[in-house]
């Protein structure tokens, strides 16, 4: 998602993952946040690779990613930026790894931020999504998080106040099936 937002900011993203359908939404979110003076934290540096492979050549660059390269993790300045912002948080909702944590070369951002959050005292940490849950397990911090859900999108929808089919069915006192309406 970060590279869609960076592209919406006018940055070059090389061959990084890009959500064409989400571009306009990202651009609108950045514009709305700017008008309201609300910061949206995006990577200020990136670990890039020349291919999506554990054996890729890598380097650290700023916000702009050259053609032929792809962003695969956040860089050290971004790790520090994120940790500086998180240290004063009382509630943290995290959905989605910060890099391709399955490849050790691109796992440092996710690992360091996960361990940082795990070490915070008095913080409610909600982890959403199967990939993020897997990362917490890989870095052995799952027992230090308040809640982990494999339903990332569903978790976010629940926090938005949208109904979830399973919970709606439990709350339905009519005795009707949530799928077909039969009693």
C-alpha positions as CSV (number, residue, x, y, z in Angstrom):
1,X,0.0,0.0,0.0
2,X,2.9,2.4,0.7
3,X,4.0,2.5,-2.9
4,X,0.5,3.4,-4.1
5,X,0.6,6.3,-1.7
6,X,4.2,7.3,-2.7
7,X,3.1,7.3,-6.3
8,X,0.1,9.4,-5.4
9,X,2.6,11.9,-3.9
10,X,4.4,12.0,-7.2
11,X,7.3,9.8,-6.2
12,X,8.8,7.2,-8.6
13,X,8.2,3.6,-7.4
14,X,10.1,1.6,-10.1
15,X,8.6,-1.9,-10.3
16,X,7.1,-1.9,-6.8
17,X,3.7,-3.3,-6.0
18,X,1.1,-0.8,-7.0
19,X,-2.7,-0.8,-6.6
20,X,-4.0,0.9,-9.8
21,X,-7.6,0.7,-8.5
22,X,-6.6,2.3,-5.2
23,X,-4.5,5.2,-6.7
24,X,-7.4,7.8,-6.7
25,X,-8.4,6.8,-3.2
26,X,-4.8,7.2,-2.0
27,X,-4.4,10.6,-3.7
28,X,-7.7,11.8,-2.2
29,X,-6.7,10.6,1.3
30,X,-3.4,12.5,1.1
31,X,-5.2,15.7,-0.1
32,X,-7.8,15.4,2.7
33,X,-5.1,14.8,5.3
34,X,-3.1,17.7,4.1
35,X,-6.1,20.1,4.3
36,X,-6.8,18.9,7.9
37,X,-3.1,19.0,8.8
38,X,-3.1,15.3,9.6
39,X,0.1,13.5,9.0
40,X,0.2,10.2,7.0
41,X,3.4,8.4,7.7
42,X,5.0,6.9,4.6
43,X,8.5,5.4,4.1
44,X,11.2,8.0,3.8
45,X,13.7,5.3,2.7
46,X,13.3,1.9,1.3
47,X,15.2,-1.4,1.0
48,X,14.9,-2.2,-2.7
49,X,15.7,-5.3,-4.8
50,X,16.4,-5.8,-8.5
51,X,14.0,-8.8,-8.4
52,X,11.5,-10.4,-6.1
53,X,13.9,-13.1,-4.8
54,X,15.8,-13.9,-1.7
55,X,19.0,-13.7,-3.8
56,X,18.2,-10.2,-5.2
57,X,20.7,-7.4,-5.2
58,X,19.7,-4.8,-2.7
59,X,20.3,-1.3,-1.7
60,X,18.7,1.5,0.4
61,X,17.3,4.5,-1.3
62,X,15.1,7.4,-0.3
63,X,11.4,7.9,-1.3
64,X,12.1,7.5,-5.1
65,X,12.8,4.0,-6.4
66,X,14.5,3.7,-9.8
67,X,13.2,1.8,-12.7
68,X,14.1,-1.9,-12.7
69,X,14.0,-2.0,-8.8
70,X,11.2,-2.6,-6.4
71,X,10.6,-1.6,-2.8
72,X,10.6,-4.7,-0.6
73,X,11.1,-3.3,2.9
74,X,11.2,-0.1,4.8
75,X,14.6,1.4,5.4
76,X,16.4,2.3,8.7
77,X,15.3,5.9,8.7
78,X,11.7,4.8,8.3
79,X,12.0,2.2,11.1
80,X,13.2,5.0,13.4
81,X,10.4,7.4,12.2
82,X,7.8,4.8,12.9
83,X,9.2,3.8,16.3
84,X,9.4,7.5,17.3
85,X,5.7,7.9,16.5
86,X,4.6,4.7,18.1
87,X,6.4,5.3,21.5
88,X,3.7,7.7,22.6
89,X,0.7,5.6,21.3
90,X,-1.7,4.0,23.7
91,X,-3.4,1.9,21.1
92,X,-1.8,0.5,18.0
93,X,-3.7,-1.2,15.2
94,X,-1.4,-2.9,12.7
95,X,-2.6,-4.5,9.5
96,X,0.0,-5.7,7.0
97,X,3.7,-6.4,7.2
98,X,6.2,-3.6,6.4
99,X,8.2,-5.7,4.0
100,X,8.5,-9.1,2.5
101,X,9.2,-10.6,5.9
102,X,9.3,-14.1,4.5
103,X,12.6,-13.3,2.9
104,X,15.2,-12.5,5.6
105,X,16.8,-9.8,3.4
106,X,13.5,-7.9,3.5
107,X,12.3,-8.7,7.0
108,X,14.1,-6.2,9.1
109,X,11.5,-3.4,9.1
110,X,8.7,-5.7,10.2
111,X,10.8,-7.5,12.8
112,X,12.2,-4.3,14.4
113,X,8.8,-2.6,14.6
114,X,7.2,-5.8,15.9
115,X,9.8,-6.1,18.6
116,X,9.5,-2.4,19.4
117,X,5.7,-2.6,19.9
118,X,6.1,-5.8,21.9
119,X,8.4,-4.0,24.3
120,X,6.0,-1.0,24.9
121,X,4.3,-0.9,28.3
122,X,0.7,0.0,28.8
123,X,-0.2,-0.2,25.1
124,X,-3.1,-2.0,23.5
125,X,-1.8,-3.7,20.3
126,X,-4.2,-5.1,17.8
127,X,-2.6,-7.1,15.0
128,X,-4.9,-7.9,12.0
129,X,-4.3,-10.1,9.0
130,X,-2.9,-13.5,8.3
131,X,0.5,-12.2,7.0
132,X,0.9,-9.9,10.0
133,X,0.0,-12.7,12.4
134,X,2.5,-15.0,10.7
135,X,5.2,-12.3,11.1
136,X,4.4,-11.9,14.8
137,X,4.9,-15.7,15.1
138,X,8.1,-15.7,13.1
139,X,9.6,-13.0,15.3
140,X,8.3,-14.7,18.5
141,X,6.3,-11.7,19.8
142,X,2.7,-13.0,19.4
143,X,2.4,-13.5,23.2
144,X,3.3,-9.8,23.7
145,X,0.5,-8.4,21.5
146,X,-2.9,-7.7,23.0
147,X,-4.9,-9.3,20.2
148,X,-4.1,-11.0,17.0
149,X,-6.7,-11.7,14.3
150,X,-6.1,-13.4,11.0
151,X,-9.0,-11.4,9.5
152,X,-7.2,-8.2,8.6
153,X,-9.9,-6.7,6.4
154,X,-12.6,-7.9,8.7
155,X,-10.9,-6.4,11.7
156,X,-10.6,-3.0,10.0
157,X,-14.3,-3.2,8.9
158,X,-15.3,-4.0,12.5
159,X,-13.3,-1.0,13.8
160,X,-15.1,1.2,11.2
161,X,-18.4,0.1,12.7
162,X,-19.6,-2.1,9.9
163,X,-21.4,-5.2,10.7
164,X,-19.7,-8.6,10.3
165,X,-21.8,-11.6,9.1
166,X,-20.8,-13.9,12.0
167,X,-21.4,-11.3,14.7
168,X,-24.6,-10.1,13.1
169,X,-25.9,-13.7,13.1
170,X,-25.1,-14.1,16.8
171,X,-26.9,-10.8,17.5
172,X,-30.0,-11.7,15.4
173,X,-32.7,-12.5,17.8
174,X,-35.2,-13.4,15.1
175,X,-33.8,-16.9,14.8
176,X,-33.4,-16.5,11.0
177,X,-30.5,-17.8,9.1
178,X,-28.2,-14.9,8.0
179,X,-27.7,-16.5,4.5
180,X,-31.2,-17.6,3.4
181,X,-33.6,-16.1,6.0
182,X,-35.1,-19.4,7.0
183,X,-35.8,-20.0,10.7
